[in-house]
Amino acid sequence: MADVKIDDYAATVLPGGHGPVVDLYQDADLGRLLSAADRQGKLIGAVCHGPAGLLSAVDAEGNWLFAGRRMAAFTDEEEQLFGTAEGAPWLLASRLREQGARHGQGPAYRAFTIRDGNLFTGQNPASSAPMADAMVDALA
């Protein structure tokens, strides 16, 4: 990602899966890209575990760029129902709240999305299509 230029893109989407919880949450290059995208008002989407990648966007003092923003993400309840909570390094929804996110959620495994300005987030895999539709509409 060190070679990626945010100016080449109209929007950025962070997909789910446990990868973002393992590495993207601390990827400085991703943080740089997300910070630039947000400054420019470009659309940023993250679904399921993808919002973990948003944690990479910090300023020089370590302040999280997305603190105070409303967002959805894979919930602690969903992680427990899926059977992965005990093996997870940390639970995403709890971590987001600890860092200052205004985390909202719908029923487990049902589509639930939140838009906060240029930030689009979805709770789980069922939220992927509704979040994508909202972003496409916003780009139109």
MIVEXNU-858249 format. One record per residue: residue number from 0; residue in three letters; chain; x, y, z of N, C-alpha, C in turn. Coordinates in nm, 3 decimals. Example, Ala and Ser with C-alpha at 12.3 -4.5 7.8 and 13.67 -1.06 7.14 Angstrom:
2
- n  res  chain  n.u  n.v  n.w  ca.u  ca.v  ca.w  c.u  c.v  c.w
- 0  ala  A  1.319  -0.569  0.780  1.230  -0.450  0.780  1.320  -0.330  0.780
- 1  ser  A  1.285  -0.225  0.708  1.367  -0.106  0.714  1.290  0.003  0.787
//
This chain:
140
- n  res  chain  n.u  n.v  n.w  ca.u  ca.v  ca.w  c.u  c.v  c.w
- 0  met  A  0.080  -0.120  0.000  0.000  0.000  0.000  0.085  0.126  0.000
- 1  ala  A  0.213  0.112  0.020  0.300  0.229  0.024  0.299  0.304  -0.109
- 2  asp  A  0.271  0.235  -0.219  0.272  0.297  -0.351  0.136  0.350  -0.395
- 3  val  A  0.032  0.325  -0.319  -0.103  0.368  -0.356  -0.117  0.518  -0.335
- 4  lys  A  -0.180  0.583  -0.433  -0.209  0.726  -0.425  -0.360  0.742  -0.415
- 5  ile  A  -0.408  0.801  -0.308  -0.551  0.814  -0.285  -0.617  0.898  -0.394
- 6  asp  A  -0.540  0.988  -0.458  -0.595  1.070  -0.565  -0.642  0.987  -0.684
- 7  asp  A  -0.596  0.863  -0.694  -0.636  0.775  -0.804  -0.772  0.709  -0.781
- 8  tyr  A  -0.834  0.733  -0.667  -0.957  0.662  -0.630  -1.067  0.758  -0.587
- 9  ala  A  -1.190  0.722  -0.620  -1.306  0.801  -0.578  -1.355  0.758  -0.441
- 10  ala  A  -1.326  0.633  -0.404  -1.372  0.579  -0.277  -1.277  0.468  -0.232
- 11  thr  A  -1.283  0.437  -0.104  -1.203  0.330  -0.045  -1.297  0.240  0.032
- 12  val  A  -1.281  0.108  0.017  -1.363  0.012  0.090  -1.274  -0.091  0.157
- 13  leu  A  -1.297  -0.110  0.286  -1.224  -0.210  0.363  -1.317  -0.329  0.383
- 14  pro  A  -1.285  -0.444  0.321  -1.371  -0.562  0.336  -1.351  -0.627  0.472
- 15  gly  A  -1.439  -0.720  0.502  -1.433  -0.790  0.630  -1.337  -0.907  0.628
- 16  gly  A  -1.361  -0.999  0.718  -1.269  -1.108  0.744  -1.182  -1.070  0.863
- 17  his  A  -1.116  -1.166  0.921  -1.037  -1.137  1.041  -0.902  -1.069  1.012
- 18  gly  A  -0.863  -1.061  0.886  -0.736  -0.998  0.851  -0.719  -0.857  0.906
- 19  pro  A  -0.820  -0.770  0.893  -0.803  -0.634  0.945  -0.775  -0.631  1.096
- 20  val  A  -0.827  -0.729  1.171  -0.805  -0.734  1.315  -0.663  -0.780  1.346
- 21  val  A  -0.603  -0.853  1.252  -0.468  -0.905  1.272  -0.362  -0.805  1.230
- 22  asp  A  -0.383  -0.735  1.117  -0.275  -0.648  1.069  -0.317  -0.509  1.023
- 23  leu  A  -0.430  -0.494  0.956  -0.464  -0.363  0.901  -0.486  -0.256  1.006
- 24  tyr  A  -0.528  -0.294  1.126  -0.556  -0.195  1.229  -0.432  -0.113  1.267
- 25  gln  A  -0.314  -0.164  1.234  -0.190  -0.094  1.269  -0.102  -0.064  1.147
- 26  asp  A  -0.160  -0.070  1.029  -0.085  -0.047  0.906  -0.073  0.104  0.880
- 27  ala  A  0.047  0.156  0.891  0.070  0.301  0.876  0.034  0.350  0.736
- 28  asp  A  0.059  0.269  0.634  0.025  0.311  0.498  -0.126  0.323  0.481
- 29  leu  A  -0.200  0.228  0.536  -0.345  0.237  0.530  -0.392  0.361  0.607
- 30  gly  A  -0.333  0.385  0.722  -0.369  0.503  0.800  -0.347  0.631  0.721
- 31  arg  A  -0.236  0.638  0.650  -0.206  0.755  0.566  -0.313  0.772  0.458
- 32  leu  A  -0.350  0.662  0.393  -0.449  0.667  0.286  -0.587  0.708  0.339
- 33  leu  A  -0.626  0.651  0.451  -0.756  0.685  0.509  -0.760  0.830  0.555
- 34  ser  A  -0.651  0.877  0.613  -0.645  1.017  0.657  -0.658  1.111  0.538
- 35  ala  A  -0.588  1.081  0.430  -0.596  1.165  0.310  -0.736  1.158  0.249
- 36  ala  A  -0.793  1.040  0.242  -0.928  1.025  0.186  -1.029  1.105  0.268
- 37  asp  A  -1.020  1.098  0.399  -1.114  1.171  0.483  -1.095  1.321  0.468
- 38  arg  A  -0.972  1.367  0.465  -0.944  1.511  0.446  -1.005  1.562  0.316
- 39  gln  A  -1.000  1.479  0.212  -1.051  1.518  0.080  -1.201  1.493  0.066
- 40  gly  A  -1.265  1.436  0.169  -1.409  1.409  0.164  -1.445  1.291  0.077
- 41  lys  A  -1.346  1.208  0.045  -1.374  1.089  -0.036  -1.451  0.988  0.047
- 42  leu  A  -1.530  0.907  -0.020  -1.609  0.808  0.051  -1.519  0.697  0.105
- 43  ile  A  -1.547  0.657  0.228  -1.475  0.549  0.294  -1.579  0.450  0.342
- 44  gly  A  -1.562  0.324  0.303  -1.654  0.219  0.345  -1.577  0.110  0.419
- 45  ala  A  -1.643  0.048  0.515  -1.584  -0.063  0.588  -1.698  -0.152  0.636
- 46  val  A  -1.684  -0.282  0.615  -1.792  -0.374  0.650  -1.739  -0.491  0.731
- 47  cys  A  -1.821  -0.540  0.822  -1.793  -0.655  0.906  -1.671  -0.627  0.995
- 48  his  A  -1.558  -0.696  0.972  -1.436  -0.668  1.049  -1.351  -0.557  0.983
- 49  gly  A  -1.391  -0.511  0.867  -1.319  -0.406  0.798  -1.297  -0.279  0.879
- 50  pro  A  -1.394  -0.238  0.964  -1.370  -0.118  1.043  -1.246  -0.124  1.133
- 51  ala  A  -1.192  -0.243  1.156  -1.066  -0.252  1.231  -0.957  -0.173  1.160
- 52  gly  A  -0.960  -0.172  1.027  -0.862  -0.096  0.950  -0.870  0.053  0.976
- 53  leu  A  -0.988  0.102  1.014  -1.002  0.244  1.044  -0.914  0.286  1.162
- 54  leu  A  -0.883  0.190  1.250  -0.800  0.220  1.367  -0.659  0.264  1.330
- 55  ser  A  -0.619  0.237  1.206  -0.483  0.274  1.161  -0.469  0.424  1.138
- 56  ala  A  -0.579  0.495  1.128  -0.576  0.638  1.094  -0.559  0.721  1.222
- 57  val  A  -0.435  0.748  1.257  -0.404  0.828  1.375  -0.312  0.944  1.336
- 58  asp  A  -0.321  1.051  1.414  -0.233  1.165  1.387  -0.099  1.146  1.459
- 59  ala  A  -0.012  1.245  1.449  0.123  1.235  1.506  0.121  1.214  1.657
- 60  glu  A  0.015  1.257  1.723  0.004  1.239  1.869  -0.067  1.109  1.905
- 61  gly  A  -0.107  1.030  1.805  -0.176  0.904  1.831  -0.326  0.916  1.847
- 62  asn  A  -0.382  1.033  1.815  -0.527  1.052  1.823  -0.595  0.987  1.702
- 63  trp  A  -0.700  0.913  1.728  -0.770  0.842  1.622  -0.858  0.937  1.541
- 64  leu  A  -0.842  0.936  1.411  -0.914  1.023  1.319  -1.066  1.003  1.327
- 65  phe  A  -1.110  0.881  1.351  -1.253  0.851  1.347  -1.320  0.854  1.484
- 66  ala  A  -1.250  0.899  1.587  -1.311  0.912  1.720  -1.431  1.005  1.710
- 67  gly  A  -1.539  0.967  1.775  -1.660  1.048  1.774  -1.753  1.021  1.657
- 68  arg  A  -1.708  0.943  1.560  -1.790  0.913  1.443  -1.882  0.796  1.471
- 69  arg  A  -2.000  0.798  1.410  -2.095  0.687  1.419  -2.053  0.580  1.320
- 70  met  A  -2.058  0.453  1.366  -2.022  0.343  1.277  -2.079  0.211  1.325
- 71  ala  A  -2.088  0.118  1.233  -2.128  -0.019  1.263  -2.007  -0.108  1.236
- 72  ala  A  -2.006  -0.224  1.298  -1.900  -0.323  1.276  -1.950  -0.456  1.333
- 73  phe  A  -1.879  -0.563  1.301  -1.912  -0.694  1.355  -1.920  -0.682  1.507
- 74  thr  A  -2.030  -0.724  1.564  -2.053  -0.702  1.707  -1.987  -0.810  1.793
- 75  asp  A  -1.970  -0.777  1.918  -1.917  -0.875  2.013  -2.010  -0.997  2.020
- 76  glu  A  -2.140  -0.971  2.017  -2.238  -1.080  2.020  -2.220  -1.172  1.899
- 77  glu  A  -2.203  -1.113  1.780  -2.185  -1.194  1.660  -2.057  -1.276  1.668
- 78  glu  A  -1.951  -1.216  1.722  -1.824  -1.287  1.739  -1.844  -1.407  1.831
- 79  gln  A  -1.920  -1.390  1.938  -1.946  -1.500  2.030  -2.033  -1.607  1.965
- 80  leu  A  -2.138  -1.566  1.893  -2.225  -1.662  1.825  -2.150  -1.740  1.718
- 81  phe  A  -2.054  -1.675  1.653  -1.975  -1.737  1.547  -1.871  -1.834  1.604
- 82  gly  A  -1.843  -1.822  1.733  -1.748  -1.911  1.799  -1.603  -1.867  1.791
- 83  thr  A  -1.579  -1.741  1.756  -1.442  -1.693  1.740  -1.400  -1.592  1.847
- 84  ala  A  -1.488  -1.559  1.938  -1.458  -1.457  2.038  -1.340  -1.496  2.127
- 85  glu  A  -1.337  -1.620  2.171  -1.230  -1.661  2.264  -1.093  -1.661  2.198
- 86  gly  A  -1.086  -1.687  2.069  -0.958  -1.690  2.000  -0.917  -1.557  1.940
- 87  ala  A  -1.005  -1.459  1.946  -0.975  -1.329  1.885  -0.878  -1.251  1.974
- 88  pro  A  -0.786  -1.176  1.913  -0.693  -1.096  1.993  -0.766  -0.987  2.073
- 89  trp  A  -0.878  -0.938  2.019  -0.964  -0.841  2.084  -1.095  -0.838  2.007
- 90  leu  A  -1.200  -0.788  2.071  -1.331  -0.782  2.007  -1.349  -0.645  1.944
- 91  leu  A  -1.384  -0.646  1.818  -1.385  -0.525  1.738  -1.478  -0.416  1.791
- 92  ala  A  -1.603  -0.450  1.814  -1.698  -0.345  1.858  -1.652  -0.282  1.989
- 93  ser  A  -1.603  -0.364  2.081  -1.553  -0.310  2.209  -1.433  -0.219  2.186
- 94  arg  A  -1.341  -0.260  2.100  -1.222  -0.179  2.074  -1.260  -0.047  2.010
- 95  leu  A  -1.352  -0.050  1.915  -1.395  0.075  1.851  -1.454  0.171  1.953
- 96  arg  A  -1.539  0.120  2.042  -1.597  0.205  2.147  -1.488  0.259  2.240
- 97  glu  A  -1.392  0.174  2.277  -1.282  0.217  2.364  -1.203  0.331  2.301
- 98  gln  A  -1.192  0.331  2.168  -1.116  0.433  2.098  -1.199  0.558  2.069
- 99  gly  A  -1.328  0.554  2.100  -1.411  0.673  2.084  -1.515  0.667  1.975
- 100  ala  A  -1.533  0.553  1.911  -1.638  0.541  1.810  -1.775  0.541  1.876
- 101  arg  A  -1.872  0.590  1.805  -2.012  0.581  1.848  -2.071  0.461  1.774
- 102  his  A  -2.044  0.342  1.828  -2.082  0.217  1.763  -2.231  0.190  1.779
- 103  gly  A  -2.296  0.166  1.668  -2.437  0.128  1.668  -2.451  -0.011  1.610
- 104  gln  A  -2.559  -0.079  1.645  -2.576  -0.215  1.593  -2.722  -0.250  1.579
- 105  gly  A  -2.745  -0.345  1.489  -2.877  -0.402  1.470  -2.876  -0.545  1.521
- 106  pro  A  -2.981  -0.621  1.492  -2.987  -0.761  1.534  -2.871  -0.841  1.473
- 107  ala  A  -2.827  -0.941  1.546  -2.715  -1.025  1.500  -2.745  -1.084  1.362
- 108  tyr  A  -2.646  -1.074  1.275  -2.646  -1.132  1.142  -2.754  -1.078  1.049
- 109  arg  A  -2.813  -0.963  1.082  -2.907  -0.896  0.994  -2.836  -0.774  0.937
- 110  ala  A  -2.876  -0.734  0.818  -2.815  -0.617  0.754  -2.838  -0.493  0.839
- 111  phe  A  -2.730  -0.420  0.863  -2.737  -0.295  0.938  -2.621  -0.207  0.892
- 112  thr  A  -2.651  -0.087  0.847  -2.548  0.005  0.801  -2.567  0.141  0.867
- 113  ile  A  -2.458  0.214  0.871  -2.459  0.351  0.923  -2.378  0.438  0.827
- 114  arg  A  -2.433  0.555  0.798  -2.357  0.656  0.724  -2.335  0.774  0.817
- 115  asp  A  -2.210  0.816  0.827  -2.175  0.936  0.904  -2.089  1.021  0.811
- 116  gly  A  -2.152  1.114  0.743  -2.081  1.196  0.645  -2.029  1.109  0.531
- 117  asn  A  -1.898  1.110  0.512  -1.836  1.031  0.404  -1.800  0.889  0.449
- 118  leu  A  -1.833  0.853  0.573  -1.800  0.721  0.627  -1.923  0.630  0.623
- 119  phe  A  -1.909  0.518  0.553  -2.015  0.419  0.539  -1.967  0.290  0.604
- 120  thr  A  -2.046  0.234  0.695  -2.005  0.111  0.761  -2.121  0.013  0.766
- 121  gly  A  -2.085  -0.116  0.766  -2.183  -0.223  0.774  -2.144  -0.321  0.881
- 122  gln  A  -2.243  -0.376  0.948  -2.221  -0.460  1.066  -2.163  -0.598  1.036
- 123  asn  A  -2.203  -0.659  0.927  -2.170  -0.799  0.903  -2.181  -0.830  0.754
- 124  pro  A  -2.156  -0.955  0.711  -2.164  -0.985  0.569  -2.298  -0.948  0.505
- 125  ala  A  -2.408  -0.962  0.578  -2.539  -0.927  0.524  -2.550  -0.778  0.494
- 126  ser  A  -2.462  -0.699  0.550  -2.464  -0.553  0.532  -2.383  -0.508  0.410
- 127  ser  A  -2.311  -0.599  0.348  -2.223  -0.562  0.236  -2.298  -0.496  0.121
- 128  ala  A  -2.403  -0.559  0.073  -2.477  -0.504  -0.041  -2.545  -0.372  -0.007
- 129  pro  A  -2.616  -0.362  0.106  -2.677  -0.232  0.137  -2.574  -0.120  0.153
- 130  met  A  -2.458  -0.150  0.212  -2.355  -0.049  0.226  -2.301  -0.009  0.088
- 131  ala  A  -2.276  -0.108  0.003  -2.227  -0.079  -0.132  -2.328  0.004  -0.210
- 132  asp  A  -2.456  -0.031  -0.200  -2.560  0.045  -0.269  -2.562  0.191  -0.222
- 133  ala  A  -2.548  0.212  -0.092  -2.547  0.349  -0.038  -2.427  0.427  -0.091
- 134  met  A  -2.312  0.360  -0.100  -2.192  0.428  -0.151  -2.207  0.460  -0.300
- 135  val  A  -2.261  0.368  -0.378  -2.280  0.393  -0.521  -2.377  0.509  -0.541
- 136  asp  A  -2.485  0.511  -0.462  -2.579  0.623  -0.470  -2.510  0.755  -0.438
- 137  ala  A  -2.423  0.755  -0.336  -2.353  0.877  -0.296  -2.253  0.922  -0.403
- 138  leu  A  -2.198  0.828  -0.475  -2.103  0.862  -0.581  -2.172  0.917  -0.706
- 139  ala  A  -2.299  0.881  -0.724  -2.372  0.919  -0.846  -2.395  1.069  -0.854
//
